[in-house]
Amino acid sequence: MRLDWYCASRTWLITAYDHTVSRRTKKSMTSLDDLLTGRLSLRPRRDADDMGSHAPDNKAPALVGVVLPLFPVAYFFFSSLTFFLATFRDPVVTRVLRGLFNTYLIGATACFTLGALAFAVAGRLPVAAALAAAACTASLARPWFLHRIDSQIAARDSGNQTAIPQLRRLHVTGIAYNAAFLLALLTSIPHIVTAH
């Protein structure tokens, strides 16, 4: 009885093994025939998920649009603080101050404009409009600040001592103007970058 059971089990296992090997061999031969006849490609198949993962990402232009305006704003923030260590009685100091305002506002206008274009490319039109408005503000602020700085420098050189505190007020006003942009940019970065 045990011998019959053993023989039957062994026969079943051999038959199952032969059937499995036969199916694998047939499938391998079919794949080989397809490969030789050009019906099968060695290139890996890409499913819809893989193709979707390589779709263009709109976050890159948005990130560029955030980083670009930060450069002139951060530059002015750190540079302007050093003028608290100097006196505006020195003509060299006021010349450097005027150059700082001029460079900052030109750079801010350019970088805000490029940031607006980057967000427009990313399809983020409200953010692009906000940056375009900031670029217009910087463009209008440049002649406003430079005209007043030049007027106070001329008044100081003519002997008007009230021009020195006026120059300091313009300096602090520029810092406050820039700080508003810096705060707006830093607080909006998480919302801008994570938004879809």
Legacy VTK file of the C-alpha trace (Angstrom):
# vtk DataFile Version 3.0
C-alpha trace
ASCII
DATASET POLYDATA
POINTS 196 float
0.000 0.000 0.000
2.777 2.398 0.895
4.700 1.412 -2.209
1.677 2.111 -4.412
1.190 5.527 -2.771
4.887 6.331 -3.183
4.885 5.283 -6.833
1.729 7.290 -7.555
3.126 10.398 -5.836
6.425 10.069 -7.643
4.697 9.676 -10.995
2.539 12.750 -10.336
5.546 14.870 -9.332
7.511 13.813 -12.428
4.536 14.562 -14.670
4.000 17.996 -13.057
7.696 18.812 -13.380
7.806 17.752 -17.034
4.681 19.811 -17.752
6.191 22.904 -16.073
9.509 22.543 -17.892
7.704 22.007 -21.165
5.638 25.199 -20.707
8.696 27.266 -19.807
10.681 25.891 -22.741
7.801 26.577 -25.114
7.437 30.127 -23.800
11.185 30.705 -24.096
11.210 29.393 -27.636
8.224 31.580 -28.534
9.982 34.645 -27.071
13.148 33.738 -28.986
11.193 33.369 -32.238
9.490 36.715 -31.643
12.816 38.352 -30.920
14.416 36.947 -34.056
11.501 37.961 -36.251
11.409 41.475 -34.775
8.054 41.131 -33.029
9.592 41.440 -29.572
11.682 44.383 -28.417
14.433 44.235 -25.840
13.494 47.728 -24.658
11.684 47.693 -21.293
8.018 48.494 -21.417
6.946 51.714 -19.734
3.563 51.746 -18.166
1.381 54.792 -17.650
2.712 55.398 -14.139
6.320 55.483 -15.350
5.429 57.847 -18.160
3.534 60.081 -15.762
6.493 60.280 -13.407
8.611 61.802 -16.178
6.050 64.427 -17.104
7.362 68.012 -17.023
7.239 69.534 -13.556
6.064 73.118 -13.167
7.820 73.521 -9.827
11.213 74.282 -11.392
10.179 77.593 -13.013
8.308 78.512 -9.829
11.427 77.878 -7.751
13.471 80.050 -10.114
10.801 82.730 -9.830
11.158 82.737 -6.039
14.955 82.568 -5.850
15.686 85.340 -8.378
13.936 88.169 -6.465
15.677 87.102 -3.261
19.120 88.089 -4.589
18.736 91.909 -4.753
16.519 91.964 -1.654
19.042 90.021 0.454
21.928 92.046 -0.996
20.346 95.346 0.030
19.268 94.001 3.425
22.817 93.143 4.499
24.583 96.024 2.726
22.297 98.749 4.028
22.895 97.797 7.657
26.570 98.744 7.392
25.622 102.411 6.882
24.544 102.623 10.511
28.259 102.480 11.309
29.050 105.501 9.102
28.155 109.179 9.141
26.468 110.913 6.239
28.726 113.942 6.669
31.296 112.068 4.583
30.724 112.597 0.834
32.179 109.175 0.049
29.611 107.475 2.284
26.684 109.239 0.656
28.064 108.473 -2.812
28.217 104.786 -1.908
24.717 104.991 -0.405
23.346 106.445 -3.633
25.106 103.732 -5.641
23.627 101.060 -3.370
20.082 102.346 -3.883
20.619 102.640 -7.617
22.046 99.109 -7.986
19.444 97.574 -5.693
16.431 99.080 -7.447
17.725 98.250 -10.940
18.444 94.683 -9.828
15.080 94.381 -8.076
13.234 95.568 -11.184
15.087 93.065 -13.387
14.809 90.099 -11.000
11.147 90.689 -10.187
10.425 90.892 -13.917
12.274 87.618 -14.579
10.476 86.020 -11.631
7.140 87.123 -13.053
8.058 85.588 -16.423
9.094 82.327 -14.718
5.762 82.068 -12.914
3.913 82.917 -16.117
5.710 80.027 -17.843
4.697 77.773 -14.929
1.078 78.823 -15.409
0.905 80.614 -12.040
-0.601 83.858 -13.280
-1.664 85.387 -9.907
1.885 85.075 -8.544
3.283 86.367 -11.840
0.994 89.408 -11.596
2.136 90.072 -8.013
5.807 89.953 -9.022
5.120 92.178 -12.039
3.516 94.702 -9.677
6.598 94.498 -7.423
8.817 95.148 -10.459
6.759 98.237 -11.334
7.018 99.435 -7.735
10.811 99.062 -7.754
11.012 100.839 -11.097
9.027 103.793 -9.731
10.882 103.814 -6.397
14.268 104.253 -8.078
13.784 107.854 -9.303
11.899 108.712 -6.106
14.782 107.655 -3.839
17.599 108.932 -6.066
16.044 112.354 -6.522
15.674 112.825 -2.765
19.142 111.507 -1.989
20.664 113.864 -4.575
18.680 116.804 -3.155
19.830 116.128 0.400
23.439 115.637 -0.677
23.339 119.018 -2.460
21.737 120.619 0.607
24.413 119.150 2.881
27.201 120.354 0.609
25.702 123.858 0.681
25.875 123.865 4.481
22.363 122.762 5.436
22.819 120.611 8.525
19.249 119.292 8.479
20.153 117.323 5.339
22.098 114.748 7.357
19.088 113.495 9.392
17.046 113.598 6.169
19.567 111.278 4.521
19.294 108.964 7.523
15.495 108.936 7.170
15.817 108.028 3.500
18.232 105.273 4.470
15.784 103.839 7.025
12.873 104.215 4.593
14.795 102.171 2.024
15.462 99.478 4.620
11.756 99.340 5.538
10.770 99.223 1.856
13.168 96.347 1.238
12.170 94.525 4.437
8.542 94.475 3.274
9.599 92.692 0.084
11.869 90.309 1.989
9.144 89.384 4.477
6.597 88.870 1.695
8.966 86.630 -0.253
10.035 84.510 2.715
6.501 83.944 3.993
5.192 83.081 0.526
7.888 80.540 -0.414
6.185 77.500 1.242
2.831 78.359 -0.334
4.287 79.098 -3.769
6.512 76.020 -4.040
4.036 73.470 -2.627
1.016 74.755 -4.554
0.046 72.873 -7.714
LINES 1 197
196 0 1 2 3 4 5 6 7 8 9 10 11 12 13 14 15 16 17 18 19 20 21 22 23 24 25 26 27 28 29 30 31 32 33 34 35 36 37 38 39 40 41 42 43 44 45 46 47 48 49 50 51 52 53 54 55 56 57 58 59 60 61 62 63 64 65 66 67 68 69 70 71 72 73 74 75 76 77 78 79 80 81 82 83 84 85 86 87 88 89 90 91 92 93 94 95 96 97 98 99 100 101 102 103 104 105 106 107 108 109 110 111 112 113 114 115 116 117 118 119 120 121 122 123 124 125 126 127 128 129 130 131 132 133 134 135 136 137 138 139 140 141 142 143 144 145 146 147 148 149 150 151 152 153 154 155 156 157 158 159 160 161 162 163 164 165 166 167 168 169 170 171 172 173 174 175 176 177 178 179 180 181 182 183 184 185 186 187 188 189 190 191 192 193 194 195
